[in-house]
Amino acid sequence: MERERVTLSAGEQRRVVVLNHLEKGAVTLGEAAGLLGISERQVKRLRAEYRQEGAAALVHGNRGRRPANSVDLELARRVLDLAQTTYQGFNRQHLTEMLAEWEGICLSRATVDRWLRTARVPAVRKRRPAKAHHRRDRMAQEGCLLQVDGSRHDWLEGRGPYLTLVGAIDDATGLVVGATFREQEDAQGYFQVLRQVLVSKGVPMALYSDRHGIFVKTKKGEPSLEEQLSGRRQLTQMGRLLGELQVELILARSPQAKGRIERLWGTLQDRLSSELRLQSAATMEMANQVLTRHLTRHNRQFAVLAQDPEPAWRQQPQHLDQLFCFKFHRVVALDHTVRFQGQVIDIPRARVEVQQRFDGSLRILHDGHCLATAQSQAVAGPLRLGSLTTSELPVPRPRPHRQKLPQRSTPWKPAPSHPWKAAWKQTG
């Protein structure tokens, strides 16, 4: 069976020239094998086929045939269509994962990337060359150190308001142990994230954060009288909570110092934003639902094992509601009331602690015992934030008891030596 005429490649043309010289006797069999880089036995086989079929015998028999392991062209067209419609904006690796999870199309990243490059579909993100730098070694145990931060970003891409993603990542494993979307980076968001950590894992040993006013009081100027007497600045609400949980607070001096969570934001701003767009999330509530599902897959894919398999989490304390709230100190007035945000609450006279719960309720505690509860009359909206200020009302001194004098039956008259009478006599 004669082979079809095809154009010879440069290597095949070289074989024709060497075989022609071999047929003329210009080169020996060993020299021809050396020139072609093959064995003498292979040269004999090629010469026999060349004598029988000519130059077409030197063409590989699979040329022009479709590989047996090639992917269906219809599947390639479907992937290209999904990449430019449903999954538009997904990076190549994320697109490959979503095709396998949601569409049942299991392909390698290299195959998807080759198809997209052939179709001239531009990449979403350009990879920057890696910079040489020394990374800090991870902690040995899970729970030794949590890095916390907030990322202000257009997560909903114009479909809803700007949101801030507040999260915490374990330094030893890269596990995202807590995260939530908030309208702003506020103390209540960090309270919610830390509570997620306590419920799912336990109490960490230390917390690594930036120098935001939520963690450390940044008020300038002379310290107050109470701060001078105590020898330290007043704590913020977050500082008070960490103190009660016995969690060490470590403050970073640059974003690069907490690079693990900064790199997490880069990953989530790419992958999570794409999935929020895919689910058409337009509110903070919808975004938090997508976030919960995404973090499960994110941790399964990106988390690593700690060097020490024994975790360092401490046991979750009891009465979390008494810890995760805003606390303010007040002094009970003489009429057995406490004023808080314009509201008067009747309680026994004592130095108490006012707890403003996140459900809008107020609780008055004295020595750990709840004395009274009330429902806040403030309008709906975010809770008032700020440092743990001690606004004490001055306690009036009790007035001495005065003995009542007996009432006179006759009008009082001044004595003859009274100055009033002396002045009257001189005038007369």
C-alpha positions as CSV (number, residue, x, y, z in Angstrom):
1,M,0.0,0.0,0.0
2,E,1.5,3.3,-1.1
3,R,1.7,6.2,1.3
4,E,0.2,9.5,0.5
5,R,2.6,12.2,-0.6
6,V,3.5,14.5,2.3
7,T,5.9,17.3,2.9
8,L,9.1,16.1,4.5
9,S,10.4,17.7,7.6
10,A,14.0,18.9,8.0
11,G,15.0,15.7,9.8
12,E,13.4,13.5,7.2
13,Q,15.1,15.4,4.4
14,R,18.4,14.8,6.2
15,R,17.7,11.0,6.2
16,V,17.0,11.1,2.5
17,V,20.4,12.7,1.8
18,V,22.3,10.3,4.0
19,L,20.6,7.3,2.5
20,N,21.4,8.5,-1.0
21,H,25.0,8.8,-0.1
22,L,24.8,5.3,1.4
23,E,23.3,3.9,-1.8
24,K,26.1,5.5,-3.8
25,G,28.8,4.1,-1.5
26,A,30.0,7.5,-0.4
27,V,29.5,6.6,3.2
28,T,29.6,3.3,5.1
29,L,26.8,1.8,7.2
30,G,28.5,2.9,10.4
31,E,29.1,6.4,9.2
32,A,25.5,6.7,8.2
33,A,24.4,5.5,11.6
34,G,26.6,8.1,13.2
35,L,25.3,10.9,11.0
36,L,21.7,10.1,11.7
37,G,22.2,9.3,15.4
38,I,20.6,5.8,15.2
39,S,21.9,2.2,15.2
40,E,23.2,0.4,12.2
41,R,20.2,-2.0,12.4
42,Q,17.8,0.9,12.2
43,V,19.7,2.2,9.1
44,K,19.3,-1.2,7.4
45,R,15.6,-1.1,8.1
46,L,15.2,2.5,6.7
47,R,17.3,1.7,3.6
48,A,15.1,-1.3,2.8
49,E,11.9,0.7,3.1
50,Y,13.5,3.6,1.1
51,R,14.4,1.2,-1.7
52,Q,10.8,-0.1,-1.8
53,E,8.7,3.0,-1.3
54,G,11.0,6.0,-1.8
55,A,11.1,9.1,0.4
56,A,7.5,8.5,1.6
57,A,8.8,5.5,3.7
58,L,10.7,7.9,5.9
59,V,7.5,9.7,7.1
60,H,6.1,8.4,10.4
61,G,2.9,6.4,10.0
62,N,0.9,8.3,12.6
63,R,1.3,11.7,10.8
64,G,-2.1,13.2,10.2
65,R,-3.9,10.7,12.3
66,R,-5.9,11.8,15.4
67,P,-4.3,10.6,18.7
68,A,-6.3,7.9,20.5
69,N,-6.1,9.8,23.8
70,S,-7.2,13.2,22.3
71,V,-10.2,15.1,23.8
72,D,-13.4,15.4,21.8
73,L,-13.5,18.7,19.9
74,E,-17.1,19.3,21.0
75,L,-15.9,19.2,24.6
76,A,-13.2,21.7,23.8
77,R,-15.8,24.1,22.3
78,R,-18.0,23.7,25.4
79,V,-15.1,24.5,27.7
80,L,-14.3,27.6,25.7
81,D,-17.9,28.7,25.8
82,L,-18.2,28.3,29.6
83,A,-14.9,30.1,30.1
84,Q,-16.2,33.1,28.2
85,T,-19.7,33.2,29.6
86,T,-20.6,31.4,32.9
87,Y,-17.0,31.4,34.3
88,Q,-15.8,34.6,32.8
89,G,-13.1,36.2,35.0
90,F,-12.0,32.9,36.6
91,N,-8.2,32.2,36.5
92,R,-7.0,29.1,34.7
93,Q,-6.5,26.9,37.8
94,H,-9.8,28.1,39.5
95,L,-11.7,27.5,36.2
96,T,-10.3,23.9,36.0
97,E,-11.5,23.2,39.6
98,M,-15.0,24.7,38.9
99,L,-15.4,22.7,35.7
100,A,-14.7,19.5,37.7
101,E,-16.9,20.4,40.6
102,W,-20.0,22.0,38.9
103,E,-19.9,20.7,35.3
104,G,-18.4,17.2,35.7
105,I,-15.6,18.0,33.2
106,C,-12.4,16.7,34.6
107,L,-9.4,18.1,32.7
108,S,-5.9,19.1,33.6
109,R,-4.9,22.7,34.0
110,A,-2.4,22.4,31.2
111,T,-5.2,21.2,28.8
112,V,-7.5,24.1,29.7
113,D,-4.7,26.6,29.5
114,R,-3.6,25.3,26.0
115,W,-7.2,25.5,24.7
116,L,-7.7,29.0,26.0
117,R,-4.3,30.2,24.6
118,T,-5.1,28.6,21.2
119,A,-8.4,30.4,21.2
120,R,-6.6,33.7,22.2
121,V,-8.6,34.1,25.4
122,P,-6.5,36.4,27.6
123,A,-5.5,35.4,31.1
124,V,-7.3,37.1,34.0
125,R,-4.2,37.7,36.1
126,K,-0.6,38.0,35.0
127,R,1.8,36.3,37.3
128,R,4.5,38.5,38.6
129,P,8.0,37.1,38.9
130,A,8.8,36.0,42.4
131,K,10.9,38.3,44.6
132,A,13.7,36.9,46.7
133,H,13.0,37.3,50.4
134,H,13.3,35.4,53.6
135,R,10.0,34.2,55.0
136,R,9.4,33.7,58.7
137,D,9.1,30.1,59.7
138,R,5.6,28.9,60.6
139,M,4.7,28.2,64.1
140,A,5.2,24.6,65.1
141,Q,1.7,24.0,66.5
142,E,-1.8,24.8,65.4
143,G,-3.3,27.4,67.7
144,C,-0.1,29.1,68.7
145,L,-0.7,32.2,66.6
146,L,-3.6,33.6,64.6
147,Q,-3.1,36.4,62.1
148,V,-6.2,38.7,61.9
149,D,-7.0,41.6,59.5
150,G,-9.7,43.2,57.5
151,S,-9.8,43.6,53.7
152,R,-11.8,46.5,52.3
153,H,-12.7,45.6,48.7
154,D,-15.5,45.8,46.1
155,W,-16.3,42.2,46.7
156,L,-19.7,42.4,45.1
157,E,-18.3,44.2,42.0
158,G,-21.0,46.9,42.0
159,R,-24.0,44.6,42.6
160,G,-24.1,45.8,46.2
161,P,-22.3,47.9,48.8
162,Y,-18.6,47.9,49.5
163,L,-17.8,45.3,52.2
164,T,-15.0,44.5,54.5
165,L,-14.0,40.9,55.0
166,V,-12.7,40.3,58.5
167,G,-10.8,37.0,58.9
168,A,-8.3,35.0,61.0
169,I,-5.8,32.5,59.6
170,D,-3.7,30.0,61.6
171,D,0.0,30.6,61.2
172,A,1.1,27.0,61.5
173,T,-1.4,25.4,59.0
174,G,-2.7,28.3,56.9
175,L,-6.2,27.2,57.9
176,V,-8.8,30.0,57.8
177,V,-10.5,29.5,61.2
178,G,-12.9,32.4,61.0
179,A,-14.2,35.0,58.6
180,T,-17.2,37.3,58.1
181,F,-18.3,40.1,55.9
182,R,-19.0,43.5,57.6
183,E,-19.9,46.9,56.3
184,Q,-16.9,48.4,58.0
185,E,-13.8,47.0,59.8
186,D,-15.2,47.3,63.3
187,A,-14.8,45.7,66.7
188,Q,-18.0,43.7,66.5
189,G,-16.7,42.0,63.3
190,Y,-13.5,40.9,65.1
191,F,-15.7,39.7,68.1
192,Q,-17.7,37.5,65.7
193,V,-14.6,36.1,64.1
194,L,-12.9,35.3,67.4
195,R,-16.1,33.7,68.7
196,Q,-16.2,31.4,65.6
197,V,-12.6,30.4,66.5
198,L,-13.5,29.6,70.1
199,V,-16.6,27.5,69.1
200,S,-14.9,25.5,66.3
201,K,-11.3,25.2,67.7
202,G,-10.7,26.8,71.1
203,V,-8.7,29.7,72.6
204,P,-5.5,30.5,70.7
205,M,-2.2,31.4,72.5
206,A,-1.6,34.7,70.7
207,L,-3.1,37.1,68.2
208,Y,-1.1,39.0,65.5
209,S,-2.7,42.2,64.2
210,D,-1.9,45.6,62.9
211,R,-2.0,48.8,65.0
212,H,-5.6,49.5,64.3
213,G,-7.5,51.5,67.0
214,I,-9.7,48.5,67.5
215,F,-6.8,46.7,69.2
216,V,-4.8,49.5,70.8
217,K,-5.8,52.9,71.9
218,T,-4.3,55.5,69.6
219,K,-5.4,58.6,71.5
220,K,-2.6,61.2,71.7
221,G,-2.0,63.7,74.4
222,E,-1.6,63.5,78.1
223,P,-3.0,60.4,79.8
224,S,-6.1,60.8,82.0
225,L,-6.0,60.8,85.8
226,E,-7.2,57.2,85.9
227,E,-4.5,56.1,83.4
228,Q,-1.9,57.9,85.5
229,L,-3.0,56.0,88.6
230,S,-3.1,52.6,86.8
231,G,0.1,53.2,85.0
232,R,-1.2,52.1,81.6
233,R,-3.5,53.3,78.8
234,Q,-7.1,52.4,78.9
235,L,-8.0,49.2,77.1
236,T,-10.1,49.0,74.0
237,Q,-13.1,46.6,73.9
238,M,-10.9,44.1,71.9
239,G,-8.0,44.5,74.3
240,R,-10.3,43.9,77.3
241,L,-11.7,40.7,75.6
242,L,-8.2,39.3,74.9
243,G,-7.1,40.1,78.4
244,E,-10.1,38.1,79.8
245,L,-9.3,35.2,77.5
246,Q,-5.6,35.4,78.4
247,V,-4.6,35.8,74.7
248,E,-1.4,37.6,74.0
249,L,-1.7,40.5,71.5
250,I,1.3,41.0,69.1
251,L,1.2,44.2,67.0
252,A,2.9,44.2,63.6
253,R,4.9,47.2,62.4
254,S,4.3,46.7,58.7
255,P,1.9,44.8,56.3
256,Q,4.8,42.5,55.3
257,A,5.1,41.3,58.9
258,K,1.7,39.6,58.6
259,G,2.2,38.4,55.1
260,R,0.3,35.2,55.5
261,I,-3.0,36.9,55.8
262,E,-2.1,39.5,53.2
263,R,-1.5,36.8,50.7
264,L,-4.8,35.2,51.7
265,W,-6.6,38.5,50.7
266,G,-5.0,38.3,47.3
267,T,-6.3,34.7,46.8
268,L,-9.8,35.5,48.0
269,Q,-10.1,38.7,46.0
270,D,-9.5,36.5,42.9
271,R,-11.3,33.3,43.7
272,L,-14.1,34.4,46.2
273,S,-15.0,37.4,44.1
274,S,-15.5,35.1,41.1
275,E,-17.7,32.8,43.0
276,L,-19.7,35.7,44.4
277,R,-20.3,36.8,40.9
278,L,-21.2,33.3,39.8
279,Q,-23.9,33.1,42.6
280,S,-25.1,36.7,41.9
281,A,-24.6,37.7,45.5
282,A,-25.8,41.3,46.0
283,T,-26.1,41.7,49.8
284,M,-23.9,41.1,52.8
285,E,-26.1,38.2,53.9
286,M,-25.8,36.4,50.6
287,A,-22.0,37.1,50.6
288,N,-21.6,35.4,54.0
289,Q,-23.5,32.3,52.8
290,V,-21.1,32.0,49.8
291,L,-18.2,32.7,52.0
292,T,-19.1,29.7,54.3
293,R,-19.2,27.3,51.4
294,H,-16.0,28.7,49.8
295,L,-13.9,28.4,53.0
296,T,-14.6,24.7,53.3
297,R,-13.1,24.1,49.9
298,H,-10.4,26.6,50.4
299,N,-9.1,25.0,53.6
300,R,-9.3,21.5,52.1
301,Q,-7.1,22.7,49.2
302,F,-4.6,25.1,50.7
303,A,-4.2,24.1,54.4
304,V,-1.0,22.3,55.3
305,L,-0.1,20.0,58.2
306,A,1.6,21.5,61.3
307,Q,5.1,20.4,62.2
308,D,3.8,19.3,65.6
309,P,0.6,17.3,65.3
310,E,-0.4,18.2,68.9
311,P,-2.5,21.4,68.7
312,A,-2.1,24.3,71.2
313,W,-5.7,25.3,71.4
314,R,-7.0,25.9,75.0
315,Q,-10.4,24.9,76.2
316,Q,-13.3,27.1,75.4
317,P,-14.5,29.1,78.4
318,Q,-18.1,29.0,79.7
319,H,-20.6,31.9,79.5
320,L,-19.4,33.2,76.1
321,D,-22.2,35.8,76.1
322,Q,-20.6,37.5,79.1
323,L,-17.3,37.8,77.3
324,F,-18.4,38.7,73.8
325,C,-20.1,42.0,74.4
326,F,-19.2,45.7,75.0
327,K,-18.6,46.6,78.6
328,F,-18.7,50.0,80.2
329,H,-18.2,51.1,83.8
330,R,-20.7,53.3,85.5
331,V,-21.4,54.5,89.1
332,V,-24.8,54.2,90.5
333,A,-26.4,57.5,91.3
334,L,-28.0,58.3,94.7
335,D,-31.4,57.5,93.2
336,H,-30.3,54.0,92.5
337,T,-30.1,54.4,88.7
338,V,-27.5,54.1,86.0
339,R,-27.4,56.3,83.0
340,F,-26.3,54.7,79.7
341,Q,-26.7,56.4,76.3
342,G,-29.5,58.5,77.6
343,Q,-31.4,55.7,79.2
344,V,-32.0,55.4,83.0
345,I,-31.9,51.9,84.5
346,D,-33.1,51.3,88.1
347,I,-30.7,49.1,90.1
348,P,-29.4,48.9,93.6
349,R,-26.7,51.4,94.4
350,A,-23.2,49.9,93.7
351,R,-20.4,50.1,91.2
352,V,-21.6,48.0,88.3
353,E,-20.6,46.8,84.8
354,V,-22.9,47.6,81.9
355,Q,-22.9,44.9,79.1
356,Q,-24.3,45.9,75.8
357,R,-25.1,42.6,74.0
358,F,-25.2,42.3,70.2
359,D,-28.9,41.5,70.3
360,G,-29.6,45.0,71.6
361,S,-30.2,44.1,75.2
362,L,-28.4,45.6,78.2
363,R,-27.3,43.8,81.4
364,I,-26.1,45.3,84.6
365,L,-23.6,43.1,86.6
366,H,-22.1,43.4,90.0
367,D,-19.3,41.0,91.2
368,G,-20.3,38.7,88.3
369,H,-24.0,38.6,89.2
370,C,-26.7,40.1,86.9
371,L,-28.6,42.8,88.8
372,A,-30.9,44.0,86.1
373,T,-31.7,43.7,82.3
374,A,-33.2,46.1,79.9
375,Q,-33.9,46.5,76.2
376,S,-31.9,49.2,74.5
377,Q,-34.1,52.1,73.2
378,A,-31.5,53.2,70.7
379,V,-32.5,53.2,67.0
380,A,-31.6,50.2,64.8
381,G,-28.1,50.3,63.5
382,P,-24.5,49.4,64.4
383,L,-23.6,49.4,68.1
384,R,-21.6,52.2,69.5
385,L,-17.9,51.4,69.5
386,G,-14.9,52.8,71.2
387,S,-12.5,52.2,74.0
388,L,-13.4,50.8,77.4
389,T,-13.9,54.2,79.0
390,T,-14.6,54.7,82.6
391,S,-17.0,57.6,82.9
392,E,-17.7,57.9,86.6
393,L,-20.3,60.3,88.0
394,P,-19.1,62.1,91.2
395,V,-20.8,60.7,94.3
396,P,-22.3,63.6,96.3
397,R,-21.4,63.7,99.9
398,P,-24.3,63.0,102.3
399,R,-25.5,66.2,104.1
400,P,-25.4,66.1,107.9
401,H,-28.7,65.7,109.7
402,R,-30.0,69.0,111.2
403,Q,-32.0,69.0,114.4
404,K,-35.3,70.8,114.0
405,L,-35.7,73.8,116.4
406,P,-39.0,74.1,118.4
407,Q,-41.5,76.5,116.8
408,R,-42.1,79.8,118.7
409,S,-45.6,80.8,119.8
410,T,-44.8,84.6,119.7
411,P,-43.0,86.6,117.1
412,W,-39.3,87.0,117.6
413,K,-38.0,90.4,118.7
414,P,-34.4,91.5,118.6
415,A,-32.5,92.3,121.9
416,P,-31.9,95.9,122.9
417,S,-28.2,95.5,122.1
418,H,-28.9,94.2,118.6
419,P,-27.1,96.2,115.9
420,W,-30.3,97.0,114.1
421,K,-31.6,98.8,117.2
422,A,-28.3,100.7,117.7
423,A,-28.4,102.0,114.2
424,W,-32.0,103.1,114.6
425,K,-31.2,105.0,117.9
426,Q,-28.4,106.9,116.2
427,T,-30.6,107.9,113.4
428,G,-33.4,109.1,115.7
